[in-house]
Amino acid sequence: MNKPRKDYVRPLDLKHGRVDMTHGSGGRAMAQLIEELFARHLDNEWLRQGNDGATLPAPPPGRLVMSCDGHVVSPLFFPGGDIGCLSIHGTVNDVAVMGATPLWIAAGFILEEGFPLADLARIVESMAKAAREAGVAVVTGDTKVVEQGKADGVFISTTGVGVVPEGPRPSGDRARPGDAILVSGSLGDHGMAIMATREHLGFDSPIVSDTAALNGLIAALSATGADLKVLRDPTRGGLATTLNEIARQSGVGMMIEEAAIPVKPPVAAACEFLGLDPLYVANEGKLVAIVAEADAGRVLAAMRAHPLGTEAARIGTVTEDDHHFVQMTTGFGGRRIVDWLTGEQLPRIC
């Protein structure tokens, strides 16, 4: 019987194995984890360089856009997604709403000792699939391991880089009185999917996260030739917080209509049951667009023609208001202030 070579290393046990401290030590075990799990699923020509960073080609003409994000969602797996695809989608979207084409992502992992390698592989596979579908590459990364009890399974930090052409681009300070406020679909799906899973709540109709990469939808809107003044993905704090941020940046007010805001019946019912307002619940695959009145019709039509915008709606108008209030006409014909989110309605939502 042949004796094993001295340099032989047993393959990772991706079915029963667990993360241990040696996987973050910088030695052979860490190299094996990177090679057999991360590099295997995220493989591309830049990651394959194997250096401490990636040497990237010069981007197309334009200006660089960079965004960073941290992902600590609990639970790690939820209806419609997981922390892996969420980390890609969130970073792609943050770059895309700047009017840029997302190109590259760097990813850092904080792993807890004892975390199942099978779950880690599932997360990395999900990241790889999301990156392929969004047309981006994870080109470099880092892995650290902390002692059991010092983390919560997996935390992921990401940095995205893209390029935006010269000329006007979407920005939170470009909304003007008379502009139309559009949303690409129903609100609150992600936040309530997380909460329902976290609290083991059962509903007749399951609530599924809307996590998705929005760069394809934004490209379709750009193709209309309309001036996309403001684009935002209403994540933590939901629609209400996003509109307040834009109102403050642009020095305007906003008037929205409750009856026009799309919310799926199961989400509305779950929010009512839990005492939550869907306007403040997180989304991970929805878009807020503010455009000139003259462009509103064609932008809304382009949204509705895209798979991620079939439920798109015009929900209001930008107003002149020195106080920069966001107000809403209620279903009963009254009016109320839609203020900033106070406190943390749904912690660890992304």
C-alpha positions as semicolon CSV with decimal commas, in nm:
position;residue;x (nm);y (nm);z (nm)
1;M;0,000;0,000;0,000
2;N;0,135;0,339;-0,096
3;K;0,217;0,573;0,189
4;P;0,062;0,923;0,172
5;R;0,298;1,201;0,073
6;K;0,424;1,415;0,358
7;D;0,271;1,723;0,193
8;Y;-0,067;1,553;0,146
9;V;-0,359;1,754;0,286
10;R;-0,697;1,590;0,334
11;P;-0,966;1,775;0,132
12;L;-1,206;1,994;0,327
13;D;-1,502;1,805;0,466
14;L;-1,769;2,035;0,326
15;K;-2,046;1,808;0,448
16;H;-1,958;1,764;0,816
17;G;-1,659;1,993;0,879
18;R;-1,661;2,318;1,074
19;V;-1,459;2,637;1,074
20;D;-1,177;2,633;1,327
21;M;-0,918;2,889;1,432
22;T;-0,657;2,750;1,190
23;H;-0,876;2,861;0,899
24;G;-0,790;3,219;0,989
25;S;-0,430;3,163;1,090
26;G;-0,267;3,249;0,760
27;G;-0,123;2,898;0,724
28;R;-0,197;2,586;0,525
29;A;-0,553;2,544;0,654
30;M;-0,642;2,898;0,552
31;A;-0,489;2,851;0,207
32;Q;-0,689;2,531;0,169
33;L;-1,014;2,705;0,268
34;I;-0,950;2,979;0,014
35;E;-0,857;2,737;-0,264
36;E;-1,122;2,469;-0,213
37;L;-1,415;2,692;-0,123
38;F;-1,381;3,063;-0,203
39;A;-1,164;3,043;-0,517
40;R;-1,352;2,742;-0,647
41;H;-1,690;2,916;-0,650
42;L;-1,588;3,278;-0,708
43;D;-1,326;3,196;-0,972
44;N;-1,232;3,466;-1,224
45;E;-0,913;3,590;-1,389
46;W;-0,849;3,858;-1,126
47;L;-0,910;3,641;-0,822
48;R;-0,691;3,376;-0,982
49;Q;-0,391;3,610;-0,957
50;G;-0,365;3,499;-0,594
51;N;-0,211;3,821;-0,464
52;D;-0,299;4,042;-0,168
53;G;-0,500;4,256;-0,405
54;A;-0,624;4,247;-0,762
55;T;-0,456;4,419;-1,055
56;L;-0,751;4,536;-1,261
57;P;-0,780;4,665;-1,617
58;A;-0,840;5,034;-1,676
59;P;-1,216;5,096;-1,661
60;P;-1,410;5,250;-1,951
61;P;-1,402;5,630;-1,979
62;G;-1,587;5,803;-1,698
63;R;-1,562;5,851;-1,324
64;L;-1,513;5,578;-1,067
65;V;-1,782;5,509;-0,809
66;M;-1,705;5,318;-0,489
67;S;-1,933;5,199;-0,213
68;C;-1,882;4,977;0,092
69;D;-2,130;4,783;0,303
70;G;-2,145;4,543;0,597
71;H;-2,384;4,249;0,621
72;V;-2,490;4,105;0,958
73;V;-2,841;3,981;0,875
74;S;-3,002;3,736;1,115
75;P;-3,100;3,468;1,024
76;L;-2,834;3,396;0,764
77;F;-3,083;3,208;0,543
78;F;-3,434;3,338;0,480
79;P;-3,715;3,293;0,224
80;G;-3,592;3,433;-0,104
81;G;-3,222;3,460;-0,019
82;D;-2,936;3,450;0,227
83;I;-2,648;3,665;0,349
84;G;-2,442;3,561;0,045
85;C;-2,662;3,690;-0,236
86;L;-2,771;3,981;-0,016
87;S;-2,410;4,099;0,016
88;I;-2,372;4,105;-0,363
89;H;-2,711;4,261;-0,434
90;G;-2,669;4,533;-0,174
91;T;-2,328;4,638;-0,306
92;V;-2,431;4,624;-0,672
93;N;-2,735;4,837;-0,594
94;D;-2,541;5,099;-0,400
95;V;-2,313;5,147;-0,701
96;A;-2,591;5,128;-0,960
97;V;-2,813;5,396;-0,802
98;M;-2,521;5,635;-0,853
99;G;-2,578;5,586;-1,224
100;A;-2,271;5,365;-1,253
101;T;-2,213;5,026;-1,408
102;P;-2,094;4,793;-1,128
103;L;-1,774;4,610;-1,222
104;W;-1,584;4,464;-0,928
105;I;-1,642;4,366;-0,566
106;A;-1,404;4,299;-0,279
107;A;-1,537;4,080;0,004
108;G;-1,422;4,030;0,362
109;F;-1,548;3,745;0,583
110;I;-1,556;3,726;0,961
111;L;-1,622;3,360;1,048
112;E;-1,711;3,223;1,390
113;E;-1,523;2,919;1,511
114;G;-1,746;2,613;1,478
115;F;-1,952;2,745;1,187
116;P;-2,049;2,454;0,955
117;L;-1,846;2,443;0,636
118;A;-2,155;2,322;0,451
119;D;-2,336;2,645;0,537
120;L;-2,032;2,851;0,440
121;A;-2,016;2,674;0,105
122;R;-2,386;2,742;0,051
123;I;-2,330;3,113;0,121
124;V;-2,031;3,140;-0,112
125;E;-2,215;2,954;-0,389
126;S;-2,503;3,200;-0,349
127;M;-2,262;3,493;-0,376
128;A;-2,110;3,347;-0,691
129;K;-2,449;3,297;-0,854
130;A;-2,561;3,651;-0,765
131;A;-2,237;3,798;-0,901
132;R;-2,270;3,610;-1,229
133;E;-2,628;3,722;-1,275
134;A;-2,538;4,084;-1,198
135;G;-2,236;4,079;-1,431
136;V;-1,980;4,162;-1,162
137;A;-1,672;3,980;-1,034
138;V;-1,550;3,927;-0,677
139;V;-1,184;4,007;-0,742
140;T;-1,023;4,005;-0,398
141;G;-1,110;3,931;-0,036
142;D;-1,003;3,848;0,315
143;T;-1,098;3,591;0,578
144;K;-1,073;3,612;0,956
145;V;-1,186;3,365;1,222
146;V;-1,291;3,465;1,574
147;E;-1,351;3,247;1,878
148;Q;-1,687;3,083;1,928
149;G;-1,930;3,328;2,082
150;K;-1,745;3,634;1,948
151;A;-1,956;3,658;1,631
152;D;-2,279;3,515;1,495
153;G;-2,183;3,264;1,229
154;V;-2,075;3,487;0,941
155;F;-2,037;3,860;0,886
156;I;-1,954;3,986;0,535
157;S;-1,815;4,324;0,437
158;T;-1,807;4,429;0,073
159;T;-1,671;4,711;-0,139
160;G;-1,804;4,771;-0,488
161;V;-1,643;4,964;-0,772
162;G;-1,812;5,085;-1,088
163;V;-1,784;5,352;-1,353
164;V;-2,027;5,630;-1,441
165;P;-2,010;5,824;-1,769
166;E;-1,925;6,192;-1,768
167;G;-2,222;6,425;-1,746
168;P;-2,526;6,451;-1,519
169;R;-2,577;6,156;-1,289
170;P;-2,835;6,066;-1,025
171;S;-2,776;6,242;-0,693
172;G;-2,980;6,304;-0,381
173;D;-2,954;6,682;-0,423
174;R;-3,120;6,702;-0,767
175;A;-3,491;6,672;-0,678
176;R;-3,694;6,982;-0,766
177;P;-4,055;7,090;-0,697
178;G;-4,290;6,934;-0,950
179;D;-4,080;6,620;-1,004
180;A;-4,253;6,281;-0,992
181;I;-4,173;6,019;-0,727
182;L;-4,181;5,659;-0,851
183;V;-4,122;5,323;-0,682
184;S;-4,042;5,004;-0,871
185;G;-4,269;4,774;-0,671
186;S;-4,421;4,657;-0,345
187;L;-4,262;4,770;-0,021
188;G;-4,156;4,587;0,293
189;D;-4,105;4,238;0,146
190;H;-3,748;4,189;0,268
191;G;-3,794;4,322;0,619
192;M;-4,106;4,120;0,684
193;A;-3,954;3,802;0,537
194;I;-3,668;3,839;0,785
195;M;-3,897;3,915;1,077
196;A;-4,138;3,630;0,998
197;T;-3,847;3,384;0,984
198;R;-3,679;3,524;1,292
199;E;-3,995;3,510;1,501
200;H;-4,121;3,180;1,352
201;L;-4,440;3,344;1,231
202;G;-4,658;3,148;0,993
203;F;-4,884;3,322;0,743
204;D;-5,129;3,177;0,492
205;S;-4,924;3,332;0,211
206;P;-4,547;3,309;0,266
207;I;-4,354;3,636;0,260
208;V;-4,043;3,621;0,043
209;S;-3,754;3,866;0,040
210;D;-3,724;4,087;-0,267
211;T;-3,342;4,080;-0,264
212;A;-3,219;4,141;-0,619
213;A;-2,957;4,330;-0,819
214;L;-3,109;4,645;-0,966
215;N;-2,843;4,734;-1,224
216;G;-3,039;4,573;-1,508
217;L;-3,353;4,768;-1,418
218;I;-3,156;5,092;-1,392
219;A;-2,997;5,026;-1,733
220;A;-3,347;4,990;-1,879
221;L;-3,450;5,323;-1,727
222;S;-3,136;5,493;-1,858
223;A;-3,215;5,362;-2,206
224;T;-3,530;5,577;-2,213
225;G;-3,311;5,886;-2,235
226;A;-3,484;6,041;-1,936
227;D;-3,285;6,243;-1,684
228;L;-3,286;6,016;-1,378
229;K;-3,243;6,289;-1,120
230;V;-3,244;6,072;-0,807
231;L;-3,217;5,696;-0,767
232;R;-3,215;5,523;-0,429
233;D;-3,270;5,172;-0,298
234;P;-3,483;5,209;0,017
235;T;-3,309;4,959;0,245
236;R;-3,281;5,017;0,622
237;G;-3,543;5,269;0,732
238;G;-3,754;5,190;0,426
239;L;-3,925;5,435;0,193
240;A;-3,996;5,692;0,465
241;T;-3,633;5,735;0,566
242;T;-3,515;5,740;0,203
243;L;-3,757;6,018;0,110
244;N;-3,658;6,221;0,415
245;E;-3,291;6,187;0,321
246;I;-3,359;6,310;-0,032
247;A;-3,583;6,595;0,087
248;R;-3,307;6,720;0,316
249;Q;-3,035;6,686;0,052
250;S;-3,237;6,867;-0,215
251;G;-3,397;7,125;0,016
252;V;-3,751;7,032;-0,089
253;G;-4,066;6,874;0,049
254;M;-4,259;6,573;-0,073
255;M;-4,624;6,476;-0,089
256;I;-4,705;6,107;-0,130
257;E;-5,037;5,923;-0,152
258;E;-5,102;5,627;0,075
259;A;-5,345;5,467;-0,172
260;A;-5,080;5,468;-0,447
261;I;-4,808;5,294;-0,245
262;P;-4,788;4,922;-0,337
263;V;-4,777;4,682;-0,041
264;K;-4,858;4,312;-0,077
265;P;-5,155;4,200;0,139
266;P;-4,949;3,945;0,342
267;V;-4,690;4,215;0,419
268;A;-4,960;4,463;0,517
269;A;-5,122;4,201;0,741
270;A;-4,790;4,107;0,902
271;C;-4,707;4,472;0,966
272;E;-5,047;4,528;1,126
273;F;-5,003;4,216;1,342
274;L;-4,660;4,331;1,461
275;G;-4,749;4,698;1,494
276;L;-4,509;4,807;1,219
277;D;-4,547;5,066;0,945
278;P;-4,454;4,926;0,600
279;L;-4,319;5,268;0,502
280;Y;-4,028;5,207;0,742
281;V;-3,964;4,840;0,661
282;A;-3,647;4,750;0,467
283;N;-3,637;4,654;0,100
284;E;-3,347;4,494;-0,086
285;G;-3,473;4,485;-0,444
286;K;-3,675;4,801;-0,489
287;L;-3,593;5,138;-0,640
288;V;-3,708;5,494;-0,574
289;A;-3,673;5,719;-0,879
290;I;-3,735;6,092;-0,896
291;V;-3,770;6,235;-1,246
292;A;-3,912;6,544;-1,412
293;E;-4,287;6,539;-1,469
294;A;-4,233;6,526;-1,845
295;D;-4,030;6,202;-1,810
296;A;-4,254;6,029;-1,556
297;G;-4,471;5,839;-1,803
298;R;-4,193;5,677;-2,003
299;V;-3,982;5,595;-1,697
300;L;-4,281;5,431;-1,528
301;A;-4,357;5,234;-1,845
302;A;-3,993;5,116;-1,861
303;M;-4,012;5,005;-1,498
304;R;-4,328;4,806;-1,557
305;A;-4,177;4,639;-1,864
306;H;-3,887;4,501;-1,660
307;P;-3,926;4,182;-1,449
308;L;-3,821;4,371;-1,134
309;G;-4,069;4,654;-1,191
310;T;-4,401;4,496;-1,279
311;E;-4,568;4,652;-0,973
312;A;-4,412;4,997;-1,022
313;A;-4,621;5,299;-0,931
314;R;-4,613;5,674;-0,914
315;I;-4,663;5,756;-0,547
316;G;-4,624;6,132;-0,522
317;T;-4,471;6,464;-0,617
318;V;-4,181;6,676;-0,497
319;T;-4,303;7,004;-0,342
320;E;-4,163;7,337;-0,236
321;D;-4,125;7,332;0,143
322;D;-3,873;7,524;0,352
323;H;-3,918;7,270;0,632
324;H;-3,834;6,978;0,399
325;F;-4,128;6,774;0,529
326;V;-4,241;6,447;0,374
327;Q;-4,620;6,437;0,399
328;M;-4,875;6,175;0,304
329;T;-5,237;6,195;0,202
330;T;-5,398;5,908;0,392
331;G;-5,663;5,668;0,273
332;F;-5,916;5,859;0,482
333;G;-5,843;6,187;0,304
334;G;-5,637;6,336;0,586
335;R;-5,272;6,430;0,586
336;R;-4,984;6,330;0,812
337;I;-4,612;6,388;0,842
338;V;-4,397;6,092;0,744
339;D;-4,102;6,159;0,973
340;W;-3,756;6,005;1,002
341;L;-3,734;5,661;1,160
342;T;-3,668;5,688;1,532
343;G;-3,475;5,401;1,688
344;E;-3,430;5,061;1,523
345;Q;-3,757;4,913;1,404
346;L;-3,602;4,590;1,272
347;P;-3,241;4,532;1,383
348;R;-2,995;4,323;1,177
349;I;-3,208;4,332;0,866
350;C;-2,921;4,332;0,615
